[in-house]
Amino acid sequence: MKTECTSRISFLNPRGLTRFALCTAGLVMAFAPMRSAVARDSADGELSQLAPTQVPGRWIVTGDLNVPHGGQTATLLQNGKVLVAGGDSTGVGAELYDPATGMWTPTGSMVTARGSWKTTTLLQNGKVLVAGGQNGPLPLASAELYDPATGLWTPTGSMRVARNTHTATLLLNGQVLVAGGDAISGTSTELYNPATGKWTTTGSISVVRSFATTTLLVNGQVLIAGGFNSVLPLITELYDPATGVWTITGSLTAGRSGHTATLLSDGRVLVAGGLGASGNLASAELYDPATGVWTTTSSMTTSHSQHTATLLPSKQVLVAGGISNDGHHQTDKAEVYDPTTESWTATASFKPGRFAHTATLLFNGQVLVAGGANFRLGALTRAQLYKLAP
């Protein structure tokens, strides 16, 4: 049974993010028996129980965003500040976080409203490329550049294909690879050249993938995994910038979308959570580039989709928030994965619970979590810092 909801929802209203969560819950219903579920309008809906054993970390209060942002992007700039773009009521708003002061300040607005399904990529020249997204019923082909020196956005070349729910990866050669998206963008992929401001078509992926992940591997190749169209594809693929060709590699053990993919310090890739055929997932798996094989690793302590995953300076991975249980409840749980033991351990939770938020590793080793959506509260202004205990 096919569900068509992801490319039809506008996020110009922040509360539309909750509609996305309900939409993804609808995808679950396409694969699983129908059941009744209503989002609780109380703090009880924010799951906050922790396992008896915890990783010693804590959340620290920091300045809140000036306006609510949900489904925004966050980019760590070369000066150490964090740029948050979109996901607000206008779809064009942007703010800067300064770790030195813990404060957010507005910066230049994007030229075009892009909803919440765009991508932002830090270029080697220090500028930020925003591409695609959605404004109204259709995806966008336009792109813009943010210059931290001026705080302004300016148009750059448009993509060959309009797309949203795609991925963007900075390659070692400085170009940006954009891949996937909804059915309108199909299997096409393309490259952005910052030197010319132009896009060129490159090799195609084998299947349409919306809400997939791409990961730059140590060898310079790019791994694309998961996502969905009318099904949840198990096959994963590798892009070789030297040839411009995608080749099929090992298959996931479980199909998933809205998951996270994290490059570990040993070169493997950790995929965790997401929305699977039977609901939100707690399972995780590892990809080994040396063998091209996926293997299961221990499951998280709770299910997460539309969450964040951040590689910490300790080489562990912090997973925070997301949608859990029946797809109608956000979680405030956070947990840490240890690649050495391949185990998950609960750490301090944060409030309010949220999904479609951002998490950014700062130069000081702390993780900035900002914005996102909450079924009861809508889009959020709250920002917090996670710090491992010394």
PyMOL commands that set and color helices and strands:
alter all, ss='L'
color gray80, all
select helices_A, chain A and resi 6-8+16-31+43-45
alter helices_A, ss='H'
color red, helices_A
select strands_A, chain A and resi 54-55+57-61+73-76+82-85+94-98+103-106+119-122+128-131+143-147+152-156+167-170+176-179+189-193+198-202+213-216+222-225+235-240+245-251+260-263+269-272+275-276+279-280+284-288+293-297+308-311+317-320+323-324+329-330+334-338+343-347+358-361+367-370+373-374+378-379+383-388
alter strands_A, ss='S'
color yellow, strands_A
deselect
rebuild
show_as cartoon
